[in-house]
């Protein structure tokens, strides 16, 4: 390490310089077409988010649990009954103008969850090994923030508000409606697997995309995670 020199610091070592550089980089990331190489979170284990009803031990609800943790939006009346299994087909986030087809995703050889094809930035991926829409447990949906061609389906995901709804249509024609409890940004190096992928006692949803700063060699530094729980079915 180079020892500090007394006297006035060079411009490139000042806090103002670092703040200016960060602001400029943020503008570049918003306006430039950069690749979001998947959410790259630590891989969910097979059956992630499932409860004892699906063959794994039941665990505590997530920290964003509205009913048990008291941190989610309050809803009058009893919670909806979980739905039986049926694959996801379409994801809608009305407040963000998202209405996207869904493709099934599975774990790769490295046990990391895959992502939708980069050449189809409008697709959302749904973890096929976890709960389907409205089913008990923590379902996982992922999508790109952007690709080399420009913004992708979850470009604005970090802006979704607490209390907003997320709708997941199913192959059987029914729709599971989730309400957003919270939005978090996690550094990929310290991604909280248990908090995001852990089992829950009720139907919940995690929606993930890239976040943080973009580095050409390694991609984005963080993940945006939306935590939501089932509030209606139709």
C-alpha positions, 0 to 999 in steps of 0.5 A: 500500500502506498503511504498517504502523503501530507498536504492536498490530495490529488483530484483523482483521490478525492471523495468528490471525484469518486462521487462524480465518477459513480454518477457518470457511470450510473448514467452510462448504465441507464443509457447504454445497451449492456449485457445482463448476464443473468441474475447469477445469484447462488443456485437454488437447491432442487425444490427451493421454496417448497414446504413440507407438502412438497417434500421438504421441511417446512421453515419460517416465512420470509422476513417480508411476511405480512401475516407473520412478520408484520412488514407487508401491506395489510389486507382485509379478510382471510388469505386466499387458499393456495392453488394446485399445481399448474405451470406459469404462462404470463407475468404481469406487473400493471404498475410497470407496464409489464405483460410478458410470456413465461418460459420454464427455467431449471438449474444448470450443472453449477446449480445456478438458476438459468435465465431466459435467452438473451436474444429474447429480452421480453421473456420472463423465466419461472423456476420449474423446480419450485412452486407454480403460481399460487402454490404454497412456497416461494416461487422464483421468477427471473428476467434480464434488466437489459441485453446488448440490444437495449432495455429488457423486461425487468429494466424498471423492476427496482422501481416497483412500489410496496403494495403493487400487484404482480399477476401470474397467469397459469396454464389452467387459465387461473391467475395468482395475484401477489402483492409486493411486500418489499424490494431489496438489492443484494450484493452477489458476493453476499447473496442471502440464499435462505432469505430469498429461496427458503421455504415459506408457509404460504404462497409467495413470489420472488422476482429477480433481476440484475442490479448495482454497477456493471463491470465488463469482466463480471457483469452486474454487481448486485441483484434486485429481489422483489418479495411478494405474497399471494393476496388473490386468485381468479 
